[in-house]
Amino acid sequence: VRNARVDASDARMLYQRGSFVGTKNSGSFCLSGGVVDIGLSLSASWERYHGAHGPIFYDTPNATIENLAVLNAGDAISFKNNNPNWVFRNSYVRNAGDDFVESDRYSSGTVDNV
């Protein structure tokens, strides 16, 4: 869905295994609000953290993530393939055991008040 905005301000998303998947092939996507709790404990292995992500964005240029809490994840936010100009703002991250923001393809973006 292009130019979509998801108001998740009252949502609490719990994932005990794997990752929370965000978007693929979307332009100008905005995820606003909510809590994503992947559920990893502080004693989890690095291998477990490495494979457990918060929201993941594939081919989603101009994505905005705001007012979101990401808890107990390997990567709090992941940008994969063609995600220039992302914004991650006014959010909270706790216990991100691998990357705070993963952008292995070097997509440029802005972190503000996280």
N, C-alpha and C positions, 0 to 999 in steps of 0.2 A: 504494500500500500504506500503510495507516494504522498508526501506532505501530511503524514499522519501525526496525531498527538494522542498519547495515551495518558489519561489522568488516572494514576494508580495511588492517589493519596490515601485511600483507605485500605489498600491491599497489603497483605503480608504473605510473601511467597517463601515457602520452606522447601528446601531440597536437601535430602539426606544423602543422595548419591549423585555423582556427576555434576552437571553444570546447568545454570539457568541460560537458556538461549534467548537472545534478543531479536535482532532483525537480520534479514538478508535481502539484498537488492531493493533497498528502499531509499528514497531521497528525502532530506529534510525531516527526519523522524525525531520526535521528542518523547522521551519517557520522563514523566513528572510524578514524583512522590512514590511512596511505598517503602517496604522493607524486603530485602532479599537476604535470606539466611541460608547459607549452604550447609551449615551445621557441623563444620569440622571442629574438632577439639584442639586445644593447644598442644596436646601430645601426639597429634597425627604426624605421620612421616612426611618428609619433603615430597616424596613421590606422590602421595595422596594430595597434598596441597597443589602440586604442579598440574594435576589433572582436573582440578575443581575450580570453575570460574563463576564469577557473578555474571551480569549481562554481557553477552558477546554480540558484536556487531560486524557483519560481513557485508562488504560492498554497500555501505550506508554513509555516503558523504553528507556532511553538515548535520550529523546526529547531535542532539542535545540530551544530556542526562542531568536532571536537576531534582533537588529536594528528595533524594533517595538515600536510604541507609543500606549499606552492604556489610554483612556480618559473616565472620567465620568462613572466609573463602580463600582459595589459592590466589587468584587474580581478582581484584575487586571489579574491574572493568576491563574488557578485552576488545581491541579493535583489530580485526583481521582483514587484509586485502582491501585496498581502495576505500579508505575512510578519512579523507582529508577534512580539515576544518571542524573537527568534533569539539564539543564543549562539555565539560563535567564540572558542575557548579552547585553551590549551596547544598552540599551533601555530607554524609558521614560514613566513614569506613572504620571498621574495627576488626582486627585480627586477619589482615590480608597477608598470608604466609609466603607468597611467592612475589607477585608484582602488584603494586598499588594500581598502576595503569599499565596494561600490556599493549604495546604497539610495536610488535616485532617487525612489521613492514614499514616502520618509521613514518606513519601518518602523522601529520602535524595537528596539534590541537591545543586547547586551553584548559587548565585546571584553575578554578577560582573558588575560594572559600570552602575547601573540602578538608 
